[in-house]
Amino acid sequence: MRVSVAIFCCAVTLQLCFGQAAERSLDGRRAELNRLLADEWEYSLRTQPEFATQVGDDRYNDRLSDLSDKAIADDLKHARQSLERFEAIDAAGFPEPEKLNRSLMLRSLREAIERAQFKDWEMPATQFDGVHLGYASLASGSPFRNGKDYENYLSRLRQIPRVFEQAIGHMREGLRDHRMPPRYLLEKVAGQAQQIADNPLDKSPFTEPLRKFPDSISEADRKRLREAIESAVKNSVAPAYTNFARFVREDYAPHGRLEPGVWALPDGEARYRFAVRHETTSDFTAEQIHQLGLKSVTEIEAEMLTIAASQGYNDLKSFNEHIRQDPKLHASSGRQLLDLYTQYRDQMYGKLPALFGRLPKNKLAVVPMESFRSADAVPADYSPGAGDGSRPGRINVNEYAPEKRLLLNVEAIAYHEGVPGHHLQFSIAQELTGLPPFRRYALDLNAFTEGWAFYSERLGKEVGFYRDPYSDYGRLQNEMWRAVRWVVDTGVHAKHWTRQQMVDFFHQHTAMDDQNIETEVDRYIAWPAQALSYKMGQMKILELRERAQRELGARFDLRAFHDAVLDQGPLPLDMLDAVIDEWIAARR
């Protein structure tokens, strides 16, 4: 008996030892994950100083990114090494949030490594995005609170010639490798860059910070900073833009590809497959999405016809033509557009407590879009604020050619870009202190972010807005707009459509103005598959909401559902599905 007791005691002791060792091992693995996440975040801030500024980290405000071949190679090497480190962590026993952190980081790193094969850096400029437009917006995303901020900005201005030279080097590599954007879009790029270069000092986007100094800066320092910044713009920035415009116009654009679809590139089909998977976070093929788009167009037309009939029109074609031709349905001025977006922002703010338990702290401004990009831009877009609230989010309203812009979809776009759309979602994500920073700021998940913003347009209807039938038709027009995107984006990039086929399809199924149609199709050509993300994300959120209502019945709470969708930050749609399933189970 004494032997049995001794054996039992020994076994208990061993179990305790093994349990303590396992616990120490678990704690060590969790600590290692958090250390790697922190290291990866610091690497992102250090190598992307403009991004660091955007999220409110001021440590690198005097630097611009290194676009050199070496920096690109180093970045890819770092991604591969980081992937190995994160894969080596055994997540058994981790809390679910930490498992999700690891899964999201692994997904991000794997996509970055896969994307590298397409060498996107060899096509760094389109009319919609690129180095020439990004740096022209430098001032609007930078802090100007004191003299140090101005000195940092001056340092960045002096580095602009370097980044342009690096970009031109990559464009020459793209020319060699036949990775070229369409010629007609590159001609727009040359014009945009030349316009920025030709701006007089008092109109230049780079001298915007000189038009209002903070009170803390003395007159002597203002004079010194003004002279130094104007000199940098005149002698460094403007010549760099002129040189870039000349290169694009004379040496680059003439060799641009003639076909609008990305299929025309050497790796075009594989590139588009990757883009579709990345932008939709799904396994849908281009053909499946094309057919879904055609089906959705038919379904939405039935809803639109009801409103058309209420206004005395028996078919959509005649009603859409009436809308295109009626000057009262078009803007009369940029000021009118700005005022409407402000009005819709303000009225929606009053309804947010009925839709959400958590509301963002950061403010939302409505401002005119920068003139250097407005001619080729969307009706409005959103710029996130700083994570610490020091810079508000912004709806950038396109005031270019207002008489050509329809008013009927302004209300829906205001909810999409502002609240309860992008501003609410991005601001809440930034304020989720329980998540690691890369999940609050850095995940490139358009299916979630654009899907949420598109879903938000419907919330305006649920709280009693879109009272004017034309505005409600504009809401449905926006629904049609996103369904048409499914058809024309896959049409041009997978089915070899021409640009004119894209334009014609828009005219056949929407009342959109010509100005908007032109910029839209050019955007899809320049940014393959991004336009697919909106409806894909909205469709998933609506599916999850219907599932939650069905399974929870009387226990379903819309405010709680919305909080559950948003309180994990942006997620791939499959992971969002799993998160909401867990939420439903917990509520049940």
N, C-alpha and C positions, 0 to 999 in steps of 0.2 A: 504493500500500500504506500509505504514511504517513497518507493521508486516511482510509482505512478504519479504521485503528487509532484515529485521533482520534475518528471517529464512534462507534466501539465504546466508547471510554473515556467519551465524553460521555453515551452511553445508559446506561452503568453508573452514572455519577454521578447522572443524573436518577432512575434507579430507586431508588438509595439515598436520595435526597432525598425522593422520593414515599413510600418505605417509612417513613422517619423521621416524615414529616408524618402519614401514616396512623396510625402508632403513637401519636404525640402526640394525634391526634384521638381514637383509641380510649381512651387513658388519660383524656383530658378528659371524654369521655362517661361513662365509668365513675365518675369522681370526681363528676360532676354528679348521677348517679343516687344515689350514696351520700349526697351532701349533701341532696338532696331527701327521701330516706328519713329522714335524721336530723331535718330540719326538720319533717316530718309527724309524727314521733313526739313531738317537743317540743310541737307544737301540741296533740296529743291529751292529753298530760299536763297542759298548762296550762289547757285548757278543760274537762277532766274530772278535777278534783282528787281526787275519791273513787277513781277508777280508778288515779291515780298512787299513792295510799296503798296500794291493794290490791297493786300490783306491787312495793312497797318503796321508792318514791321519796318522800322526806319533804318536798320543797321546798314543796308546796302543802297541807300538812296542816291549815292554819288556814282553808281556804276550802271553800265548797260551790259546786257548779255554778251557773251563771247560766242560768235557764230562761226568760228573757224572750223576747219576740218578736224583739227586735233580735239577741239572741245566736243564735237559731235561724236568722234570715236571714243573719247573718254566717257561720255555720257552713256553710250551703248555698253561699254565695258562695265561701268558701274551698275547698270540695270541687270546685267547677267550675274554679276557677283551678288547683288542684293537678292535676286531671285533664289539663288542657291542658299543664301542664309535663311530666308523666310521659309523655303521648302524644308530645310533641315529641322525646323522647330516642330516638335511633336505637340499637337494641340489637344491631346487626350486629357480630359478632365478640366479644360478651360471653361470659364463662364461663357455663355453664348455670345455676349457682346464682343469678347476678345477673339472668339473664333471668327466672328464676322469681320473684325478688323484685319485679321490675317488673310482671310479669303479675299477681301477687297483689294488688299495690297498685292497679293499674288496675281489677281486678275489684271490689275493695272500694269504690273511689271511685264507680264506675259504679252499683253497687247502692245506695250511700248516696243518690246523686242521684235514682235511680229511686224509691226508697222515700219520698222527701220528698213526692211527689205525694199520698200517702195520709195525710199529716199525723198520724202516730201520736201526736205530742205532744198532740193534742186528746183522747186517751183514756189519760191517764197513770196510771190506777189500776184494778186488778182485785183480786179476792180472793187471787190467786196471786202478784201482783207489783205494783210501783208505789211511788210516792213515800212513802206512809205506812209500808210495810213496809221499804223500803230504808233509810230513815233510822233506824228503830227498831233496825236491825242495825249502826248506825254504830260502836258501841263494840267489837263483836266483831271488826271488821276494822281497828281502829286500834292503833297501838303506844302503850304506856304504860310507857316505860322511865325517864323523868325528868320534871322539872317542866315543861320545854318542851313535851313531848307533851301534858301535861294542859292547858296554856295553849292549845295549838292546838285541842284538843277543845272547850274552853270557847268559843273563838271560833266554832267550827262550830255549837254548840248555839244560840248567839245569832242565827245566820243562818237557822235552821229556819223561823221565821215568814215570812221573805222567800220561801223556795222554795215554801212551801205557798200563799202568795198568788199566786205565778206559776203554779203548777199549777192552782189554782182558776180563774184567768183563762183558761187553755187549755181547761179543762172547760166553761166558759161558751161558748167558741167552738165546741166540739164539740156542745154543746146546740143552738146556732144552726145548725150545718152538718149536724145529724142524724147525727153520728158518736158513737154511744153504745154502751157495753157493755150486756149484758142487765140488766134491772132487778133480777132476783133476785140476781145476783152483786154489784151495787152495794149492795144491802142488807147483804150480808156485809161489804163494805168499810167501811160506816158503823159496823158493830158492832166490827170490828177496830180502827179508829181510836179509837173511844170507849173500848174496853178499855185501849188503850195510854195514853190521856189519864187514865183513872181510877186507874191504878196508884199506890199510895202510893209515896213517895220511896224507901223501902227495898226496894221490889219493882220499881221502874221499870228497864227495860233501859238507860235513859240514865245511871243512877247505878251501873251495874255496876263501872266502874273505881274507884269509891270503896271497894269492899269489900276491896280488897287493893292497897295502895300498894307500890311498890318500896322497898327499904331505903335507896336513895340520897336519898329525899325526907325532909326533917326534919319533926318533929312540928308545928312552926309552919307550915310550908308545907302540910302535910296539912290542917291546920285551915282555912287560908285557901282552899285549893282546894276542899275539901269544901263550905264555905259558898257559894263562888261558883258551883260547878256545881249544887248543890241549888237555889240561887236561880234559875239559868237554866232548870232543868227546871221548877220551879214557876211561874215568871212569864213564860217565853217558850215553852218547848216544849209543856207540857201545854195551855196556852190555844190554841196553834196547832193541836194535834190536836183539841181540842174544837170549834174553829171549823170545821175540815175535816170532822169527823164530822157536824156540824149541817148544813153545806152539802150534803154527799152525801145525808144522810137526808131533808132537807126540800125542797131545791131541785133536786137532780140525779137521784137514783135514781127518783123518781116518773116521770121522762121517759125512763128506760132503755128500750131496745128490748125487745119481747116475744118475738121469735124468737131462738133460741139461735145459729143459724148466721150466720156473717159475711156470707153472701149478702144478708142483709136490709139491709146498709148501702148508701148510695148508690153507692159504688164497690166493692161487695162482691165481685163476681165477679173483677174485675181484681186486687183486693187478695189474694184467695185464690190466684189463679194465680201472683202474684209470691211469696207466702209459700211455696207448694209448691216453686217453683224455688229459692228461697233456702235453704230448710231441707233439701232433698234434694240440692242442687247437681247436679240432673239435669234432663232434659227430659221426664220422666214426667208424664202428665196425671193429674188427680184420678181420672178414670174408670179409667185403667190401674192406678193404685195400689189403687183399690177392688177391682178384680177380682183382682189379685195377693194382696190380703189375704184374700179369700174362699178362694182356692186354698190359701194357706198355712194357714189355719185347718183345712181338711180334712186336710192332710198331718200337722200336729202332733197332731191328735186321734188319728190312728192310733198314734203313739208313746205318747201318754198312756194309751191303752186297754190297752197291754201292761202297764203298771205297775198300772193298776186291776185287771186280771185277776189279777195276782200277789197282790193283797190280797183276792181273793175277790169281786170285783164284775164283773158282765158288761157293764156299760155305764157311760159317763162320767157320765150324769145322776145315777145313784144314788151313785156314788163321790164326786162333787162335793158332793152333798147331805150325805153322811156327813161330809165334811171341814168343811162349814159348821156342822154341828150338834155336832161333837165338841169339848167344852171343852178336852180335852187338847191339841188342835192349835191352840189360841189362847194368846196370851200371858197370863200371870197378873199381870204387873207391868211397869212401865217399866224397872225394874232388870234384869229377865230379858232384855228386848230389848237393852239396852245391853251386857250381858255376852255375849250371843250374837254381836253384831257385833264385839266385841273378840276373842272366841275365833276367829272366822273370819278376821279380819285377821291375827292372830298365826300361825295355821297356814299361811295362804297365803304369808306372808313367807318361810317356810322353803323354799318351792318355787320362788321367783322365779328363782334362778340356773339352774334347768333350762329356763327359758323365755326368758330375756333375757340378752344380753351386757352391756347398759348398765342399771344400776339407779339409781333416784333417790336423792339424798342427803337431801332433806327428809323429815321425819317425818310420820306420820299419827296424828292423835288421833281418838278416838271420844267424842263429847259429846252431851248431850241437845239436841234442837232447841229453839229459843226458843219459849216458851209462847204468845207473842202471834200466832204464825202456824201453830202445829201443828194446830189443828182443821181447817184447810183445806189442809193440805200433804200431800205424798207420804209413804210409810213412812220414807224416809230420803233425804237428798241430800248433796251434797258442796260444800264451800267450799275453793277453792284456797288454798294457803299463800303466803307472801311469796317472791319470787324469790330473795332472799338467805338463805332458810332461817330467818329470825328469827321467823316465825310458821308453825306446822305446818299442813298440810292437815287438814281435819276431815270426818269422817262425822257428819252431824247426824241423830241417831236420834229419830224421832217417838214420844214416849211417851204421846201423847194417847189416851184410851180403849183401853188395852192389851188388855183382854178381848175387844175386837172385832177384833183384828188377828191374822191367821194367822201361824204360825211357819214354815210349810213353805217360803216363798220368801225368808226372811231370809238364808239362805246365799248365794243367787244375787245378791241385792241388795248384800250385803257385798262381793262380788267386783266388782260393777259400780261401786259408789261409791268403793271403796277401791283395793286392789291385787288383781289387775293392771289394774283399770279406770281410773277418773278420776284417782285420786291419782298412779298411776304415769305416766300419759300427760301430765297437766298438769305434773307436777314435772320430768319429763325435758325437756319443751318449754322450760320456764323455764331449764333448765341448759344448753341448747344455745348456747353462747357464740358459735359461728360464724354464727348467724342474726341478722338485724336484729331489734330488740325487737318490732316490730309482729307478726312471725311467731311469736314466742315467747309473746306475751301477748294480742294484741288481735284476732286473727281470729275472727269469729263464724261458725264452721263446725260446726254441730251434727251434720251427717251424718258428719263424721269423729269428733268427740269422743264423741258418744253411740253412734255405730256401733262405735267401739273398745270402749267400756265394755260394750256388749251382747255383742260378740264375746268379751270377757273372761270372761263368765259361763260359756262353754263350756270355757274353759281349766281351770276347777276340776274338771270331769269328766275332762279329759285327764291331770291329775296325781293322780287317784285319790280325789277328794272326792265329795260327795253320796252318802256311803255308806248313809245311811238312805233307804229307798225313798220316804218322804214328802218328804224334802228333794230327791230327784231329781225327783219329781213337781212340786215347787215350781219347779225349774229349767225343766221343760217348761211349767209354768204361766206362767213369765215369757216364754218363747218365744211362747206363745199370747197373752199380754197384749199383746206388741208387734205381733203379727199382727192382733189385734182393733183395735188403734189405727189401723192402715191402713184398716180398714173403717169404724169409727165417726167418725173425724176427717173423712174424705172424705164420709161419710154426712151429717153435720150441716152441714158448710160448703159442700158442692157439690150434695148430693142432697136437701136440705131435710128431713133427719130431725128428729124431735123429741128432746128430752132423754130422754124415756122409752124411745124406740127404742134409744138408746145404752145405757141401763141394761139393758134387756131382752137386748140382744145379748151384753153381758158375762155376764149370768146364764146365758144359754144355752150359753156356750162356756168358762166358767171357774168355778173354785171360789172366786174372790176374795170377800173379805168385803165387806159392804155399805158399811162406812166407806171402804174403799179405792176401791170403784167410784164412790161419790158424789164423792170428791175428784178422781178421775181424769177423769170426764166433764166436770166443771166446769173442770178445767185445760185440756182440749182446746178447750172453748168459749171460754175466756179467751185462749188462745194458739194461734191457728189454725196448723196444719201442723207445728208443732214436733214433735208426736208421731210424724210420719212419718219423722223423721230416723233413728231408732234402727235399725229393720230395714233401711232403705236402706243405711246405712253398714255394718252387719254383713254384709249380702248381698255387698257389694263386696269387703270384706276376705276373706271366705270364697272368693269367686271368684278373687281374686288368689293366695291361698294354694294353691288347687287348680291354678291355672295354673303356679305356680312348682314345685310338686311334680311335675307332669306333664312340664314341660320340663327340669327339672334332674335328675330321677330321684335317683340315689344321692348327688348333690352337694347336694341340698336340705338345709338346716340351719334348723330351726325358730327357734332363737335368732337367727340372722342375719336371717331373714325378719322377725321381730318388730322387730328393731332398724331394719331398712330402712323399715318402715312408720312408725316413730316418730321417726326421726332427722332428718326435715325439718319437724317441727312439724305442726300441723293443715293439711290440704290439701283443696281441693275434690276430689270423687271422681274426676273426669276427670283431674286433675293427679296424683292418687295412682296412678291406673292407669298413666300414663306413667312415673312415677318407678320403680314396681316393674318395669315392662317393661325399663327401662334396667338395673336391678339384676340382673334375670334374665340379660340379655345379658352383663353383666360377669362374673357367676358362671359362665356357660357357656363 
